[in-house]
Amino acid sequence: MPRTAIDAGSRVNLLFHDVFVTDPAESGFQSPAADRYKLPIGVFQEHLDHVALLRSPALPFSLTFDDGGESYYTVIADILERMNWRAHCFVPTDFIDRPGFLTRRQIRELDARGHCIGAHSASHPARMSSCDDAVLRDEWTRSVGVLENILGHAVRLASVPGGYYSTAVARATQAAGIRTLFTSEPVTRAFVIGECTIVGRFAIRQYNAATLSARLVHTGPWTRVAMWTDWNVKALCKPILGPAYVRVADWLMARKATKVTPTNSEETP
């Protein structure tokens, strides 16, 4: 399937996950790997405040949230709406109505309040790009079908679990009716595969400085280039280290977290 670049300009899509008040276990998936993407409510508010202070952002931006944790309804949506903002919320549909995850009622209400609900697969596979074509089609078809049944309208947006993107993943999402697929690759320009637009995102982790979101949107390309380089190094390491990669990544992130306070503006991504 041919890949075609889009020349309409660049956009910074920021990737968040859950936000917690006192404990990461309040919402979403429960694991050390998931927790490193969950932000304390105060730090999350600081990220948004720094972006809001920008008088003329260098690039347009969007906010996206993965994993369908309940905190999108109980915490995040209210904060965004007080700022007159809305965001994209991507839901792994097998977890709807489970403790810590969004309910059907909450999803319908968020949609009515102007938030964009999208698919995040059905079962949230650990390595989606390694699934065969039949599994990929089932994951996206089931996820889209459940959300369309809840919302009563077409669902055309999706994001890839864990960032494990491949052309096969794109083909399967397109077959399920998805027309915009968000990945975790930190790039600003989109491209098209068939009828599906592939869009990158910049992931925000718990140890990142609260100024990072604003720097990604407003400053020169160096912060974005640093994140892209880091992401590609990790992409090379994953197949080499195999299962040990997660343990090494957790150890490195723990070291970063002990050296950097959440509001240290000198911290690098």
Protein Blocks (a to p, Z undefined) as FASTA:
>chain_A
ZZdddfebpcdddddddddfklmklgcjddfklmmmpccfklmmmmmmmmmmpmbdfbdc
ddddehjiaklmmmmmmmmmmnopacdddddfklgoiahiacfklmmmmmmnopacddeb
jnopablmlpcfklmmmmmmmmmmmmmmmnopacfbdcdehhiacfklmmmmmmnopabd
cdfbdcfbdcdehjaccdddddddfklcfklmmmmmmmcfklmmmmmmmmmmmmmmmmmn
mmmlmmmmmmmmmmmmmmpcfklmkbcZZ
